[in-house]
Amino acid sequence: MAFAHEICVHTKDRWVRRPFVLADWQREEIVAPLFGEVRWDEE
């Protein structure tokens, strides 16, 4: 999810060069199911 906010930027109109800011429903219903979840192991 950080990819969309940190790397992806708008390319046109008044939002040019501004980062994508995903809404909560976009993160939960689109991005998370599409890419999965990272769970770090203590080992």
C-alpha positions as CSV (number, residue, x, y, z in Angstrom):
1,M,0.0,0.0,0.0
2,A,2.9,2.3,0.6
3,F,3.8,1.8,-3.1
4,A,0.7,3.8,-4.2
5,H,1.4,6.6,-1.8
6,E,5.2,6.9,-2.1
7,I,5.9,6.1,-5.7
8,C,2.7,6.6,-7.8
9,V,1.9,10.2,-8.6
10,H,-0.9,11.8,-10.7
11,T,0.2,12.9,-14.1
12,K,-2.5,15.3,-15.3
13,D,-4.7,18.2,-14.4
14,R,-4.6,20.0,-11.0
15,W,-3.2,16.9,-9.2
16,V,0.0,16.6,-11.3
17,R,3.0,15.3,-9.3
18,R,0.9,14.8,-6.1
19,P,0.9,11.3,-4.5
20,F,-2.0,8.9,-4.7
21,V,-3.9,8.9,-1.4
22,L,-6.1,5.8,-1.2
23,A,-9.3,5.9,0.8
24,D,-9.8,3.3,3.5
25,W,-12.3,1.3,1.3
26,Q,-9.8,1.3,-1.6
27,R,-7.0,-0.2,0.7
28,E,-9.3,-2.7,2.3
29,E,-11.4,-3.9,-0.6
30,I,-9.1,-3.5,-3.6
31,V,-5.3,-3.3,-2.8
32,A,-5.1,-5.6,0.2
33,P,-7.0,-8.6,-1.4
34,L,-5.1,-8.0,-4.7
35,F,-1.5,-8.0,-3.2
36,G,-2.0,-9.9,0.0
37,E,-0.6,-9.1,3.5
38,V,3.0,-9.2,4.8
39,R,3.4,-10.9,8.1
40,W,6.9,-10.7,9.6
41,D,8.2,-13.7,11.6
42,E,10.4,-13.1,14.6
43,E,12.9,-15.6,13.5
